[in-house]
Amino acid sequence: MEEQMKRLLLKGMLGILVVLVISSGMPARTYRRPAADNFLTFSCFIQPLSFGYKHRVHDYLYANTNLDYIRSDSDLEFRLGAEYLFPRKIIIFKLYGGGGLQFSRNEGYQYPYVAIGTNFLFLFAEIIHPLKSEMGPKYRAGFSFTF
């Protein structure tokens, strides 16, 4: 298990390095678009049903919050965190990554989490990985609106 975690961490760090090199504009000159002020997300394609809001704090740094309804546990999960939206597009994808804390209506404070995701057109997809050994990642996909 520990060896698998080391490999996963190494792959993640390599992936972040590749994303940083591509987003820095080193491979080619690309137009750097200004970041949107706010994002409103609605996840309905993959359970749980969730709503989210991201507010730009500085340049490409966002404060975010998500509210997920877990039907099987009859529970609400609330996430509060920060995300960095990479300034360059990769084809049609705008990547972001971040982390924060998760709270549960039934259990109170649960654990910190790490998230990575992408916005494309008016859609988004996201992987939320809790920093707790017994739990696997959660996936979200749905609509993302900027305003």
Helices and strands as residue ranges (DSSP letters): H 2-23, E 38-43, E 49-58, E 61-70, E 75-85, E 94-104, E 108-120, E 123-130, E 138-146
